[in-house]
């Protein structure tokens, strides 16, 4: 509950399609933004100027797409050099990546599941430590949605916690991914959440998904957030504390006022969680 977070409140992912529509927003509308550095590194001209305008108005986080932390291939040090410069240039508050891989000899353009084994956990943790040493800061690792679990020896939460502990790294807590995986793999989402080490959480994501079948959800970031995911976010605030939370929307963008309604819904849940904590503390003091 005493985490020192890189930002606070509720934020929104900045996509190029939103550069124009979001241009009039201020800190009264949201507290921070997040970008994928690979989409912006060495981008100049009009897009580069627009990004600079946003990074001067809002605290910025970076969520990487292609570091491929679980790949058998060597780490991409040229990419990491570019990321390190980008983080400094835009005063980025936190850099995060996916607990997955997306490359070997070439890029797969998808997030592939790392086998949930003790050997894999040690391997990935060592690579995370190397990245952190190079960037001279802790990063945050996001547990991903996955649709197969090859060579599984550990549960998802056992694997995640082993990586976090071995690497001494932070967590990007994605509430929608917990919900999607719980449906697809038949586990209890709240039980998974209860085993998250609260002190590791740097910030969070929430998003919408696509219902392919009753037992198959696809993590698309292209739909409105559904009530069970909102409910799980409220439970996450109760377990972890009011960690900063970002709304992810990658396509099917609704009008800006509708996007801001979901950002405001995050703030409302955070305020309710804080009120509940204050009430709990007051009750303890009266006893």
FIDREN-639865 format. One record per atom (N, C-alpha, C): x, y, z; residue in three letters. Coordinates in steps of 0.05 Angstrom, whole numbers, plus 32768, in hexadecimal, padded with zeros to 4 digits. Layout:
BEGIN
XYZALA/...
! end
This chain:
BEGIN
80107FE88000UNK/800080008000UNK/801180198000UNK/802B80168006UNK/803C802E8008UNK/804E80327FEFUNK/804580267FD8UNK/805480297FC0UNK/805980467FB8UNK/8070804B7FADUNK/807680657FA1UNK/807280617F83UNK/805C806B7F78UNK/805680667F5CUNK/8063807B7F4AUNK/806980747F31UNK/807580877F1FUNK/8062809E7F17UNK/804980997F17UNK/803480AD7F11UNK/801D80A87F24UNK/800780B67F21UNK/7FEF80B17F31UNK/7FD680B37F20UNK/7FC080A87F2BUNK/7FA680AC7F1EUNK/7FA1809A7F07UNK/7F9580A67EF2UNK/7F8B80977EDBUNK/7F9780A37EC1UNK/7F9E80927EAEUNK/7FAA809B7E95UNK/7F9F808D7E7DUNK/7FAA80947E66UNK/7FA0808A7E4CUNK/7FB880857E3AUNK/7FB6806F7E2BUNK/7FCB80697E17UNK/7FC9807C7E00UNK/7FDF80887DF8UNK/7FE0809A7DE2UNK/7FE7808B7DC8UNK/7FD4808B7DB6UNK/7FD8807E7D9BUNK/7FD980947D86UNK/7FE5808F7D70UNK/7FE780A47D5BUNK/7FCB80AD7D52UNK/7FB9809B7D51UNK/7F9E80A37D48UNK/7F9080B67D5CUNK/7F9B80B77D74UNK/7F8F80C97D89UNK/7F9E80E37D8CUNK/7FB480E77D7DUNK/7FC481007D80UNK/7FB381197D7CUNK/7FA281197D68UNK/7F9081307D63UNK/7F7981317D76UNK/7F6A811B7D79UNK/7F52811C7D8BUNK/7F5881237DA8UNK/7F70811C7DB2UNK/7F7681217DCEUNK/7F85813C7DD2UNK/7F89814B7DBDUNK/7F9C81627DBFUNK/7F9281787DD2UNK/7F7981797DD8UNK/7F6F818F7DEAUNK/7F6D81867E07UNK/7F75816D7E0DUNK/7F7281637E28UNK/7F88816F7E3AUNK/7F8181707E54UNK/7F94817A7E68UNK/7F9581667E7FUNK/7FA5816E7E94UNK/7FA7815E7EABUNK/7F8D815B7EBBUNK/7F79816B7EB5UNK/7F5F81687EC1UNK/7F50814F7EB5UNK/7F5881477E9DUNK/7F4B81307E90UNK/7F5881167E97UNK/7F7281157E9AUNK/7F8080FD7EA1UNK/7F9B81057EAEUNK/7FA780F17EBBUNK/7FBF80F77ECBUNK/7FD980F07EBDUNK/7FD980DE7EA9UNK/7FF180D67E9BUNK/7FEA80C87E81UNK/7FFF80C37E71UNK/7FFB80B57E58UNK/801180A07E55UNK/800C808D7E43UNK/802080787E3EUNK/802380757E20UNK/803C80707E17UNK/8041806A7DFBUNK/805380517DF8UNK/805280457DE1UNK/806480307DDAUNK/807D803D7DCDUNK/8094803B7DDAUNK/80AC804A7DCFUNK/80B380427DB3UNK/80AF80297DACUNK/80B680207D90UNK/80A7802F7D7BUNK/808F80397D82UNK/807F80487D6FUNK/808880657D6CUNK/809B806E7D7DUNK/80A2808B7D7EUNK/80BF80907D7CUNK/80D0807C7D81UNK/80ED80817D80UNK/80F5808B7D64UNK/810480A17D64UNK/810F80AD7D4CUNK/80F980B87D39UNK/80E180BC7D44UNK/80CC80C87D34UNK/80CE80E67D37UNK/80D180F47D21UNK/80D381117D21UNK/80BB811E7D13UNK/80BE81367D09UNK/80A981437CFAUNK/809181497D0BUNK/807A81497CFFUNK/806181507D0CUNK/805B813D7D23UNK/805E81237D1FUNK/8058810F7D34UNK/806B81137D4CUNK/808481187D46UNK/8098811C7D5CUNK/809181357D6CUNK/8089814A7D5EUNK/808181637D6DUNK/8068815E7D7EUNK/8055814F7D73UNK/803D81497D82UNK/804381397D9BUNK/805481257D98UNK/805B81157DB0UNK/806881277DC5UNK/807A81387DBDUNK/8088814A7DD0UNK/8073815B7DDEUNK/805F81657DD0UNK/804A81757DDDUNK/803C81657DF2UNK/8036814C7DEDUNK/8029813B7E01UNK/803B81357E18UNK/8054812F7E13UNK/806681287E29UNK/806D81407E3AUNK/806981587E30UNK/806D81707E40UNK/805481777E51UNK/803D816C7E48UNK/802481727E57UNK/801D815C7E6BUNK/802481437E65UNK/801D812D7E76UNK/8035811C7E7EUNK/803681127E96UNK/804A80FE7E9DUNK/804780E67E8AUNK/805E80DC7E81UNK/805E80C77E6DUNK/806980AD7E77UNK/805C80977E71UNK/8066807C7E75UNK/806B806E7E5BUNK/807D805A7E5AUNK/8082804C7E42UNK/807C802E7E46UNK/806E80237E33UNK/806880067E33UNK/80737FF97E1AUNK/80897FEA7E1DUNK/80967FDF7E06UNK/80877FC87DF8UNK/808D7FC47DDFUNK/807F7FB07DCFUNK/80927F9A7DC5UNK/80AC7F9F7DC2UNK/80BC7F8D7DB3UNK/80D77F867DBFUNK/80DA7F8A7DD9UNK/80F37F827DE6UNK/80F67F647DE7UNK/80E07F567DE7UNK/80E07F387DE6UNK/80F17F2D7DFCUNK/80E87F337E15UNK/80F87F2C7E2DUNK/80FC7F0E7E31UNK/80E97EFE7E26UNK/80EB7EE17E29UNK/80F67ED37E12UNK/81017EE17DFEUNK/810B7ED57DE6UNK/81257EC57DEAUNK/81297EB07DDBUNK/81447EA37DDCUNK/815A7EB37DCEUNK/81527EC77DBEUNK/81667ED87DB1UNK/81727EEC7DC4UNK/81897EF67DBFUNK/81957F0B7DD0UNK/81847F247DD2UNK/81867F327DE8UNK/81787F4B7DECUNK/81807F5F7DD6UNK/816D7F6F7DCEUNK/81727F837DB9UNK/817E7F9C7DC6UNK/81987F9E7DC7UNK/81A57FB47DD5UNK/81A37FCE7DC5UNK/81A17FCD7DABUNK/819D7FE57D9CUNK/81817FF17DA2UNK/816D7FE07DA4UNK/81527FEA7DACUNK/81547FF67DC8UNK/81627FE97DDAUNK/81637FF37DF6UNK/8172800E7DF7UNK/818680117DE6UNK/8194802B7DE5UNK/818080417DDDUNK/8170803B7DC8UNK/815C804F7DBFUNK/814780547DD5UNK/813F803F7DE3UNK/812B80437DF8UNK/813780547E0FUNK/8150804F7E16UNK/815C805F7E2BUNK/815D807C7E25UNK/816380837E0CUNK/8163809F7E03UNK/814680AA7E03UNK/8133809A7DFAUNK/811780A37DF9UNK/810D80A97E15UNK/811380977E28UNK/810A809B7E44UNK/811480B57E4FUNK/812D80BB7E49UNK/813980D47E54UNK/812E80EC7E45UNK/812B80EA7E2BUNK/812181017E1BUNK/8106810A7E24UNK/80F480F77E2AUNK/80D980FE7E31UNK/80D380FB7E4FUNK/80E880F97E5FUNK/80E580F87E7CUNK/80D080E27E84UNK/80D380CB7E78UNK/80C080B57E7CUNK/80C280AB7E99UNK/80AB80A87EA6UNK/80AA80A17EC2UNK/80AF80837EC8UNK/80A780727EB4UNK/80AA80557EB8UNK/80AA80477E9DUNK/80BB80337E9AUNK/80BC80237E81UNK/80B380077E88UNK/80A17FFC7E79UNK/80967FE17E7EUNK/80987FD17E64UNK/80987FB77E68UNK/80987FA47E51UNK/80877F8C7E58UNK/80837F7B7E44UNK/80727F637E47UNK/80827F4B7E50UNK/80767F3B7E61UNK/80837F217E69UNK/807C7F0D7E54UNK/808A7F0F7E3EUNK/80847EFE7E26UNK/809C7EFF7E14UNK/80997EF57DFCUNK/80AD7EF97DE7UNK/809F7EFD7DCCUNK/80AD7F0A7DBAUNK/80A17F0F7DA0UNK/80B57F0D7D89UNK/80CC7F007D8FUNK/80E07EFD7D7BUNK/80F37EE67D80UNK/81007EDD7D6BUNK/81177ECC7D6DUNK/812A7ED57D57UNK/81297EC97D3FUNK/81387ED47D29UNK/812B7EED7D1DUNK/81117EEF7D21UNK/81027F067D17UNK/80EB7F0C7D29UNK/80DD7F227D25UNK/80C77F297D36UNK/80AE7F1A7D2DUNK/809E7F127D42UNK/80867F027D3DUNK/806D7F147D3DUNK/80707F2D7D47UNK/805A7F407D49UNK/80427F357D59UNK/80497F267D6DUNK/80357F1C7D80UNK/80437F167D9AUNK/80347F157DB0UNK/80407F107DCAUNK/803D7EF37DD1UNK/80527EE47DD0UNK/80527EC77DD4UNK/80567EC07DF2UNK/80497EAB7DFBUNK/804C7EA47E18UNK/80677E967E1EUNK/80747E9F7E33UNK/808C7E927E3DUNK/80837E797E4DUNK/80917E627E49UNK/808A7E4B7E59UNK/808B7E517E77UNK/80777E487E85UNK/80767E4D7EA2UNK/80867E387EB1UNK/80A17E3C7EB0UNK/80B37E297EBDUNK/80C77E397ECEUNK/80D37E2B7EE1UNK/80E77E387EF2UNK/80FF7E417EE2UNK/81077E317ECEUNK/811E7E387EBDUNK/81187E527EADUNK/80FF7E547EA2UNK/80F87E6B7E93UNK/80F77E847EA5UNK/80ED7E807EBEUNK/80EC7E977ED1UNK/81087EA27ED6UNK/811B7E907EDBUNK/81377E997EE0UNK/81427EA77EC7UNK/813D7E9B7EB0UNK/81487EA67E97UNK/813D7EC37E92UNK/81237EC67E94UNK/81177EE07E8FUNK/811F7EF47EA5UNK/81217EEB7EBEUNK/81297EFD7ED3UNK/81457F087ECEUNK/81577EF87EC5UNK/81727F017EBFUNK/81727F167EA9UNK/81627F127E95UNK/81607F257E7FUNK/81547F407E88UNK/81407F3E7E9AUNK/81347F567EA5UNK/81497F667EB5UNK/81597F577EC5UNK/816E7F647ED5UNK/81827F737EC2UNK/81897F667EACUNK/819B7F737E99UNK/818F7F8C7E8DUNK/81757F8C7E87UNK/81687FA37E7CUNK/81687FBA7E91UNK/81627FB27EAAUNK/81617FC67EBFUNK/817C7FD27EC4UNK/81917FC27EC4UNK/81AC7FCC7EC7UNK/81B37FE07EB1UNK/81AB7FD97E99UNK/81B27FEA7E82UNK/81A380057E83UNK/818980037E89UNK/8178801B7E8AUNK/817D802B7EA4UNK/818A801E7EB8UNK/8190802B7ED2UNK/817680327EE0UNK/816280207EDFUNK/814980247EEDUNK/813A800A7EEDUNK/812980077F00UNK/81167FF07F00UNK/81027FF47EE9UNK/80FA7FDE7EDDUNK/80E47FDF7ECAUNK/80CC7FD17ED6UNK/80B67FD07EC7UNK/809E7FC27ED0UNK/80987FAD7EBAUNK/80917F957EC3UNK/808B7F7F7EB1UNK/806D7F797EB2UNK/80607F777E9BUNK/80447F717E99UNK/803F7F547E93UNK/802F7F477EA4UNK/80257F2C7E9FUNK/80127F2E7E87UNK/80157F1D7E73UNK/80067F207E5AUNK/7FEE7F0C7E59UNK/7FDB7F127E47UNK/7FC77EFF7E40UNK/7FD47EE97E2FUNK/7FCC7ED07E32UNK/7FD77EBB7E23UNK/7FC27EA67E1DUNK/7FC67E977E08UNK/7FB17E857DFEUNK/7FBB7E677DFDUNK/7FD37E637E06UNK/7FDE7E487E09UNK/7FF47E4A7E1EUNK/7FF97E347E2CUNK/800E7E347E41UNK/80207E1C7E3CUNK/80337E1F7E29UNK/80457E087E23UNK/80587E017E39UNK/805C7DE87E3DUNK/80707DDE7E51UNK/806B7DE87E6DUNK/80537DEC7E75UNK/804D7DF87E8EUNK/80547DE67EA6UNK/80647DF17EB8UNK/806A7DE47ED1UNK/80607DF47EE9UNK/805F7E0E7EE7UNK/80557E207EFCUNK/803A7E2C7EF3UNK/802B7E357F07UNK/80137E447F00UNK/801C7E607EF6UNK/800A7E6E7EE9UNK/80107E897EDFUNK/801A7E9B7EF5UNK/800B7E9B7F0CUNK/80137EAD7F22UNK/802D7EA57F2FUNK/80337E8B7F30UNK/804C7E827F3BUNK/80637E8B7F29UNK/805F7E887F0FUNK/80747E917EFCUNK/80787EAF7EFEUNK/80637EBE7EFEUNK/80657EDB7EFFUNK/80747EE47F18UNK/806C7ED97F2FUNK/80797EE17F48UNK/80967ED97F49UNK/809C7EC27F3DUNK/80B87EB97F3DUNK/80C97ECC7F2DUNK/80BF7ED67F16UNK/80CD7EE97F05UNK/80D17F037F14UNK/80BC7F0E7F20UNK/80BD7F277F2EUNK/80D17F267F45UNK/80D27F107F54UNK/80E37F0E7F6BUNK/81007F0A7F62UNK/81057EF97F4FUNK/81207EF37F45UNK/812C7F0B7F38UNK/811C7F1B7F29UNK/81277F327F1BUNK/81277F4B7F2CUNK/81197F4A7F43UNK/81147F617F54UNK/810A7F797F42UNK/80F47F737F35UNK/80E97F877F22UNK/80CC7F8D7F2BUNK/80C07FA17F1DUNK/80A57FA97F23UNK/80917F9C7F10UNK/80787FA07F17UNK/80627F937F08UNK/80507FA87EFBUNK/80497FA57EE2UNK/80337FB37ED5UNK/801B7FA17ED7UNK/80097FA87EE8UNK/7FF27F967EEEUNK/7FDB7F9C7EDAUNK/7FD67F887EC9UNK/7FC17F8B7EB5UNK/7FA97F7C7EBEUNK/7F947F8B7EC6UNK/7F7C7F7E7ED1UNK/7F6C7F6F7EBCUNK/7F6B7F7A7EA4UNK/7F5D7F6C7E8FUNK/7F6A7F527E88UNK/7F857F517E88UNK/7F937F387E82UNK/7F8D7F237E97UNK/7F8B7F2B7EB0UNK/7F837F187EC5UNK/7F687F0C7EBFUNK/7F557F1E7EB8UNK/7F3A7F147EB2UNK/7F397F027E9AUNK/7F467F0B7E84UNK/7F467EFB7E6BUNK/7F537EE07E70UNK/7F6A7EDF7E7EUNK/7F777EC67E83UNK/7F677EB47E96UNK/7F597EC07EA9UNK/7F497EB07EBBUNK/7F337EA17EADUNK/7F277EAE7E99UNK/7F127EA27E8AUNK/7F1E7E8C7E77UNK/7F337E947E69UNK/7F3E7E827E55UNK/7F4C7E697E61UNK/7F567E6C7E7AUNK/7F657E567E86UNK/7F587E4B7E9FUNK/7F407E557EA5UNK/7F307E4A7EBBUNK/7F3A7E4D7ED7UNK/7F457E647EDDUNK/7F4D7E697EF9UNK/7F3E7E807F05UNK/7F417E837F1FUNK/7F327E987F2EUNK/7F427EB27F2DUNK/7F367EC67F20UNK/7F447EE07F1DUNK/7F4B7EED7F37UNK/7F387EEC7F4AUNK/7F3D7EF97F64UNK/7F537EEB7F73UNK/7F547ED07F71UNK/7F697EC17F7FUNK/7F847EC87F73UNK/7F857ECC7F58UNK/7F9E7ED47F4BUNK/7FA67EEF7F55UNK/7F937F027F56UNK/7F997F1D7F5FUNK/7FA37F1E7F7BUNK/7F987F0D7F8CUNK/7FA07F0D7FA9UNK/7FBD7F057FACUNK/7FC97EF77F99UNK/7FE47EEE7F9BUNK/7FF87F027F8EUNK/7FEE7F187F83UNK/80007F2C7F78UNK/800F7F3A7F8EUNK/80297F3D7F8DUNK/80387F4C7FA1UNK/80337F6A7F9EUNK/80237F767FAFUNK/801A7F917FACUNK/80327FA57FAAUNK/80487F9F7FB9UNK/805E7FB27FB9UNK/806D7FB37F9EUNK/80687FA07F8CUNK/80757F9F7F72UNK/80667FAF7F5DUNK/804D7FB67F62UNK/803C7FC37F4DUNK/80457FE07F49UNK/804D7FE67F2FUNK/805580017F28UNK/803D80117F1DUNK/802D80047F0CUNK/8014800F7F02UNK/80047FF97EF5UNK/7FED80007EEAUNK/7FDB7FEC7EE0UNK/7FCF7FF37EC5UNK/7FC47FDF7EB8UNK/7FB57FE27E9FUNK/7F997FD77EA2UNK/7F867FE37E94UNK/7F6C7FD77E91UNK/7F637FDC7E75UNK/7F547FC97E6AUNK/7F4D7FCA7E4EUNK/7F347FB97E48UNK/7F2A7FBB7E30UNK/7F147FAA7E27UNK/7F1F7F927E17UNK/7F0D7F7F7E13UNK/7F157F667E04UNK/7EFE7F5D7DF2UNK/7F047F497DE2UNK/7EF07F3E7DCFUNK/7EE87F227DD9UNK/7ECE7F1D7DD8UNK/7EC37F027DE1UNK/7EC17EF17DC8UNK/7ED47EDF7DC5UNK/7ED47ECC7DAEUNK/7EC07EB57DB4UNK/7EC07EAC7DCDUNK/7EAE7E967DD6UNK/7EAB7E997DF4UNK/7E9A7E897E00UNK/7E957E8B7E1CUNK/7EAE7E867E2CUNK/7EC07E757E22UNK/7ED87E6E7E30UNK/7EF17E787E21UNK/7EEE7E8C7E0FUNK/7F057E977E00UNK/7F017EB57DFCUNK/7F117EC47E0CUNK/7F127EE17E09UNK/7F2C7EE97DFCUNK/7F2B7EFD7DEBUNK/7F437F077DDDUNK/7F497F237DE6UNK/7F617F277DF0UNK/7F6A7F417DFAUNK/7F707F547DE3UNK/7F5C7F647DDBUNK/7F5F7F747DC3UNK/7F657F927DC9UNK/7F5D7F9C7DE0UNK/7F5E7FB97DE5UNK/7F4E7FC97DD2UNK/7F387FBD7DC8UNK/7F287FCB7DB4UNK/7F0B7FCD7DBBUNK/7F047FCA7DD4UNK/7EE87FCB7DDDUNK/7EE67FD97DF8UNK/7ECE7FDF7E00UNK/7EC97FEB7E1AUNK/7ECF7FD67E30UNK/7ED67FE07E47UNK/7EDC7FCE7E5EUNK/7EC17FC47E69UNK/7EC07FAA7E70UNK/7EA77F9E7E7AUNK/7EA77F9E7E98UNK/7E8F7F9B7EA3UNK/7E8B7F9E7EC0UNK/7E9D7F8B7ED1UNK/7EA07F717EC9UNK/7EB17F607EDAUNK/7ECE7F697EDBUNK/7ED77F767EC6UNK/7EF37F817EC7UNK/7EF47F997ED9UNK/7EE07FAB7ED7UNK/7EDF7FC17EEAUNK/7EDE7FB77F07UNK/7ECE7FA27F0CUNK/7ECD7F977F27UNK/7EE87F8D7F31UNK/7EF67F807F1EUNK/7F107F757F25UNK/7F247F8C7F2AUNK/7F227FA27F1CUNK/7F337FB97F21UNK/7F2E7FC47F3DUNK/7F157FC57F45UNK/7F0E7FCF7F60UNK/7F1B7FBD7F75UNK/7F1A7FA37F70UNK/7F267F907F83UNK/7F457F937F83UNK/7F507F9A7F6CUNK/7F6D7F9E7F6BUNK/7F757FB67F7CUNK/7F657FCB7F7BUNK/7F6C7FE37F8CUNK/7F6A7FDC7FA9UNK/7F577FCA7FB0UNK/7F557FC27FCCUNK/7F6D7FB27FD5UNK/7F777FA17FC3UNK/7F8E7F907FCAUNK/7FA87F9F7FC9UNK/7FAD7FAF7FB4UNK/7FC77FBB7FAFUNK/7FC87FD77FBAUNK/7FB37FE77FB8UNK/7FB380037FBCUNK/7FAC80117FA2UNK/7FAB802B7FA3UNK/7FA2803A7F8BUNK/7FB9803E7F77UNK/7FC180297F6AUNK/7FD6802B7F56UNK/7FCC803A7F3EUNK/7FDE804A7F31UNK/7FD680587F19UNK/7FCD80447F03UNK/7FB8804B7EF5UNK/7FAC80387EE2UNK/7FA780457EC7UNK/7FAF80377EB2UNK/7FAD80427E97UNK/7F9880337E87UNK/7F8780427E79UNK/7F7480377E66UNK/7F8280327E4CUNK/7F8180187E43UNK/7F8D80117E29UNK/7F76800F7E15UNK/7F7A801D7DFFUNK/7F67801B7DE8UNK/7F78801D7DCFUNK/7F7980087DBFUNK/7F8A80087DA7UNK/7F7C800D7D8DUNK/7F6280087D8BUNK/7F53800C7D73UNK/7F35800E7D7AUNK/7F2480117D65UNK/7F0880167D6AUNK/7F04802D7D7EUNK/7F1280427D7AUNK/7F1280587D8DUNK/7EF680667D8DUNK/7EEA80687DA5UNK/7ED180777DA7UNK/7ED780957DA8UNK/7EC280A57DA8UNK/7EC780C27DACUNK/7ED680C77DC6UNK/7EE680DD7DC6UNK/7EF780E37DDDUNK/7EE780E47DF7UNK/7ECF80F17DF8UNK/7EBF80F17E11UNK/7EBA80D57E1CUNK/7EB680C27E0AUNK/7EB180A67E13UNK/7ECB809A7E1FUNK/7EE180A07E12UNK/7EFB80967E1DUNK/7EFF80A27E39UNK/7EF980BC7E3CUNK/7EFE80C97E55UNK/7EEB80BF7E6BUNK/7ED380B47E63UNK/7EC180A87E76UNK/7ECE80907E84UNK/7EDD80807E74UNK/7EEA80697E7FUNK/7F0280727E91UNK/7F1080877E88UNK/7F2680917E99UNK/7F1A809B7EB4UNK/7F0380A97EB2UNK/7EF780B37ECAUNK/7EED809B7EDCUNK/7EE480867ECFUNK/7EDB806F7EDFUNK/7EF280637EEFUNK/7F0A80647EE4UNK/7F22805B7EF3UNK/7F25806D7F0CUNK/7F2480877F08UNK/7F27809A7F1EUNK/7F1280967F33UNK/7EF980907F2AUNK/7EE4808C7F3DUNK/7EE980737F4FUNK/7EF2805E7F43UNK/7EF980467F52UNK/7F10804B7F66UNK/7F23805B7F5DUNK/7F3A80627F6EUNK/7F3080727F86UNK/7F1E80857F81UNK/7F1380967F97UNK/7F0380857FAAUNK/7EF380727FA0UNK/7EE480617FB1UNK/7EF6804F7FC2UNK/7F0B80457FB7UNK/7F1E80347FC6UNK/7F2B80447FDCUNK/7F32805E7FD6UNK/7F3F806E7FEAUNK/7F2B80758001UNK/7F12807A7FFAUNK/7EFE807F800EUNK/7EFA80678020UNK/7EFA804F8014UNK/7EF780378024UNK/7F0E80338037UNK/7F278039802EUNK/7F3E8036803FUNK/7F3D804A8056UNK/7F3480638051UNK/7F3180768066UNK/7F1D806D807BUNK/7F0680628071UNK/7EF280588083UNK/7EFC80418094UNK/7F0B80308087UNK/7F1780198096UNK/7F2A802280ACUNK/7F3B803680A5UNK/7F4E804080B9UNK/7F3F804D80D0UNK/7F2A805D80C9UNK/7F1A806A80DEUNK/7F0D805580F0UNK/7F03803F80E5UNK/7EF7802A80F5UNK/7F0A801D8107UNK/7F23801980FDUNK/7F37800D810EUNK/7F3E801F8126UNK/7F4080398120UNK/7F47804C8135UNK/7F32804D814BUNK/7F1880488143UNK/7F0280498156UNK/7F0180318168UNK/7F0C801B815EUNK/7F0A8001816DUNK/7F1C80038186UNK/
! end
